[in-house]
Amino acid sequence: MTDSQRVQAAGAKRKRLMAAAAQVVHRQGVERTTIADIARAADVPVGNVYYYFKTKDELVAAALAEHERRLQLITGELDRLPDPRDRLKHLVEGWISQRDEAALYGCPTGTLAAELDKREQGGLDVAAGNLIRLLLDWVAGQFRELGQPDPDALAVTLVGAYQGMSLLANALRDPEIMTREGARLVAWLDSL
């Protein structure tokens, strides 16, 4: 194996660990997740994890980075649509498509932000808040492009509605809450 191949393999392993951390932490929560759980999900020997991430908090930070990467991919794809209203509606439809996952585990970012806020250690809670801020800023940009007054408040309304429907779907184990409330959000966007 050449040095270039080793570097590529190491990068791929790191990415697998980040994706696994995002998935396992979402499903189990930070406190219940172990490094071994993440290693197993990434199909990486536990001892190898420490080569990439020294602590569980580093893995949680990696999970947040993975969520940010996914958000950037989603918004990048949505930005290809010519109309900002369509971008917002497709965002909501994407949330609705994740209804079964939300009913089981809640919103990946929202539940993580809430859990990290309860920890005494600082830093990761701020990082989770920054991730939500990225979504709010993107949504506000869409409302701004539509010429809506107070786009920042509208962004809070839309993202807050998503967080609420995700929380309720999870608490009640009812994915249809996401379907119904998502349809209301799409109708609301059409009415603006």
Sequence and secondary structure as in RCSB ss.txt:
>XXXX:A:sequence
MTDSQRVQAAGAKRKRLMAAAAQVVHRQGVERTTIADIARAADVPVGNVYYYFKTKDELVAAALAEHERRLQLIT
GELDRLPDPRDRLKHLVEGWISQRDEAALYGCPTGTLAAELDKREQGGLDVAAGNLIRLLLDWVAGQFRELGQPD
PDALAVTLVGAYQGMSLLANALRDPEIMTREGARLVAWLDSL
>XXXX:A:secstr
  HHHHHHHHHHHHHHHHHHHHHHHHHH TTT  HHHHHHHHT  HHHHHHH SSHHHHHHHHHHHHHHHHHHHH
HHHTTSS HHHHHHHHHHHHHHTHHHHHHH  HHHHHHHHHHTSSS SHHHHHHHHHHHHHHHHHHHHHHTT SS
HHHHHHHHHHHHHHHHHHHHHHT THHHHHHHHHHHHHHHH 
